[in-house]
Amino acid sequence: MLPREKRLRTAEVREVLKNGKSARSGRFQMRYLLPSGAGLPRFAAAAPKKTFGTAVRRNRMRRTIYAALAELRPSLPSRPLKAVVFALGGADGLSSAEVISELRELFRNSFGSL
């Protein structure tokens, strides 16, 4: 699980959703900002109610995304980044390794490195 201090707060999520750029790969979509200044990457995960239905399925998907982000975080460039990762339909059937692979591809397509 991604530690709390490495996750975005509610106001930051709103800022990213309002002003961020969008990227999509496979079963995940990301809105992100590259703020100026110092800082490390911080993330939020979202699993829409319309797509995943029950709270159990939504929370399981969010935990899976946070675990994958925690594993990928050391390989990301150490520059400021605020990102909200959305799970799209069909993502709940993926294994942890497949989630990591798809998120790695999403970051590679967005930032060109990983």
C-alpha positions as a Markdown table, in Angstrom:
| # | Residue | x | y | z |
|---|---|---|---|---|
| 1 | Met | 0.0 | 0.0 | 0.0 |
| 2 | Leu | 1.2 | 3.5 | -0.8 |
| 3 | Pro | 1.9 | 5.4 | 2.4 |
| 4 | Arg | -0.5 | 8.2 | 3.2 |
| 5 | Glu | 2.1 | 11.0 | 2.8 |
| 6 | Lys | 2.7 | 9.8 | -0.8 |
| 7 | Arg | -1.0 | 10.1 | -1.7 |
| 8 | Leu | -2.8 | 13.3 | -2.8 |
| 9 | Arg | -5.2 | 15.1 | -0.6 |
| 10 | Thr | -8.7 | 16.0 | -1.6 |
| 11 | Ala | -7.9 | 19.6 | -2.7 |
| 12 | Glu | -4.9 | 18.3 | -4.7 |
| 13 | Val | -7.1 | 15.7 | -6.5 |
| 14 | Arg | -9.6 | 18.5 | -7.4 |
| 15 | Glu | -6.7 | 20.6 | -8.8 |
| 16 | Val | -5.4 | 17.7 | -10.9 |
| 17 | Leu | -8.9 | 16.9 | -12.2 |
| 18 | Lys | -9.5 | 20.5 | -13.1 |
| 19 | Asn | -6.1 | 21.5 | -14.6 |
| 20 | Gly | -4.4 | 18.2 | -15.4 |
| 21 | Lys | -3.5 | 16.5 | -18.7 |
| 22 | Ser | -4.9 | 13.1 | -19.5 |
| 23 | Ala | -3.4 | 9.9 | -20.6 |
| 24 | Arg | -4.8 | 6.4 | -21.2 |
| 25 | Ser | -3.4 | 3.0 | -21.7 |
| 26 | Gly | -5.3 | -0.3 | -21.6 |
| 27 | Arg | -7.7 | -0.4 | -18.7 |
| 28 | Phe | -6.4 | 2.7 | -16.8 |
| 29 | Gln | -6.6 | 6.4 | -17.3 |
| 30 | Met | -4.5 | 9.1 | -15.6 |
| 31 | Arg | -4.9 | 12.8 | -15.1 |
| 32 | Tyr | -1.7 | 14.4 | -14.0 |
| 33 | Leu | 0.1 | 17.7 | -13.3 |
| 34 | Leu | 3.8 | 18.4 | -13.4 |
| 35 | Pro | 4.1 | 21.2 | -10.9 |
| 36 | Ser | 7.3 | 23.3 | -10.8 |
| 37 | Gly | 9.5 | 23.3 | -7.7 |
| 38 | Ala | 10.8 | 20.5 | -5.5 |
| 39 | Gly | 8.9 | 17.4 | -4.5 |
| 40 | Leu | 8.4 | 13.8 | -5.2 |
| 41 | Pro | 5.6 | 12.0 | -7.1 |
| 42 | Arg | 2.2 | 11.7 | -5.3 |
| 43 | Phe | -0.8 | 9.8 | -6.4 |
| 44 | Ala | -4.5 | 9.1 | -5.9 |
| 45 | Ala | -6.5 | 6.1 | -7.1 |
| 46 | Ala | -10.1 | 6.0 | -8.2 |
| 47 | Ala | -12.5 | 3.2 | -9.1 |
| 48 | Pro | -15.8 | 4.7 | -10.3 |
| 49 | Lys | -19.1 | 3.5 | -8.8 |
| 50 | Lys | -20.7 | 3.3 | -12.2 |
| 51 | Thr | -18.0 | 0.9 | -13.4 |
| 52 | Phe | -17.3 | -1.2 | -10.3 |
| 53 | Gly | -20.6 | -1.2 | -8.4 |
| 54 | Thr | -20.2 | -2.3 | -4.9 |
| 55 | Ala | -17.9 | -0.7 | -2.4 |
| 56 | Val | -16.0 | -4.0 | -1.9 |
| 57 | Arg | -15.1 | -4.1 | -5.6 |
| 58 | Arg | -14.1 | -0.4 | -5.7 |
| 59 | Asn | -12.0 | -0.6 | -2.6 |
| 60 | Arg | -10.2 | -3.8 | -3.8 |
| 61 | Met | -9.4 | -2.1 | -7.1 |
| 62 | Arg | -8.1 | 1.1 | -5.3 |
| 63 | Arg | -5.9 | -1.1 | -3.0 |
| 64 | Thr | -4.5 | -3.0 | -6.0 |
| 65 | Ile | -3.7 | 0.3 | -7.8 |
| 66 | Tyr | -2.0 | 1.7 | -4.6 |
| 67 | Ala | 0.0 | -1.5 | -4.2 |
| 68 | Ala | 1.1 | -1.3 | -7.9 |
| 69 | Leu | 2.0 | 2.4 | -7.5 |
| 70 | Ala | 4.1 | 1.7 | -4.4 |
| 71 | Glu | 6.1 | -0.9 | -6.4 |
| 72 | Leu | 6.5 | 1.4 | -9.4 |
| 73 | Arg | 7.3 | 4.5 | -7.4 |
| 74 | Pro | 11.1 | 3.9 | -7.0 |
| 75 | Ser | 11.5 | 3.5 | -10.8 |
| 76 | Leu | 9.7 | 6.9 | -11.5 |
| 77 | Pro | 11.8 | 10.0 | -12.0 |
| 78 | Ser | 12.2 | 11.9 | -8.7 |
| 79 | Arg | 10.5 | 15.1 | -9.9 |
| 80 | Pro | 7.2 | 16.6 | -8.7 |
| 81 | Leu | 4.2 | 14.8 | -10.1 |
| 82 | Lys | 0.6 | 14.8 | -9.0 |
| 83 | Ala | -1.5 | 12.0 | -10.6 |
| 84 | Val | -4.9 | 10.5 | -10.3 |
| 85 | Val | -5.2 | 7.0 | -11.7 |
| 86 | Phe | -8.6 | 5.8 | -12.7 |
| 87 | Ala | -9.5 | 2.1 | -13.2 |
| 88 | Leu | -11.7 | 1.5 | -16.3 |
| 89 | Gly | -14.0 | -1.4 | -17.0 |
| 90 | Gly | -12.3 | -4.9 | -16.9 |
| 91 | Ala | -9.5 | -3.8 | -14.6 |
| 92 | Asp | -10.9 | -5.7 | -11.7 |
| 93 | Gly | -10.2 | -9.0 | -13.5 |
| 94 | Leu | -6.4 | -8.3 | -13.7 |
| 95 | Ser | -3.8 | -9.8 | -11.5 |
| 96 | Ser | -1.4 | -7.6 | -9.6 |
| 97 | Ala | 1.4 | -8.3 | -12.1 |
| 98 | Glu | -0.9 | -7.3 | -15.0 |
| 99 | Val | -1.9 | -4.1 | -13.1 |
| 100 | Ile | 1.8 | -3.2 | -12.6 |
| 101 | Ser | 2.5 | -3.9 | -16.3 |
| 102 | Glu | -0.4 | -1.7 | -17.5 |
| 103 | Leu | 0.5 | 1.1 | -15.2 |
| 104 | Arg | 4.2 | 0.9 | -16.2 |
| 105 | Glu | 3.0 | 1.2 | -19.8 |
| 106 | Leu | 0.8 | 4.2 | -18.9 |
| 107 | Phe | 3.7 | 6.0 | -17.3 |
| 108 | Arg | 6.0 | 5.1 | -20.2 |
| 109 | Asn | 3.6 | 6.5 | -22.7 |
| 110 | Ser | 3.1 | 9.7 | -20.7 |
| 111 | Phe | 6.6 | 10.5 | -19.6 |
| 112 | Gly | 8.8 | 8.4 | -21.9 |
| 113 | Ser | 10.8 | 6.7 | -19.2 |
| 114 | Leu | 10.6 | 3.8 | -16.8 |
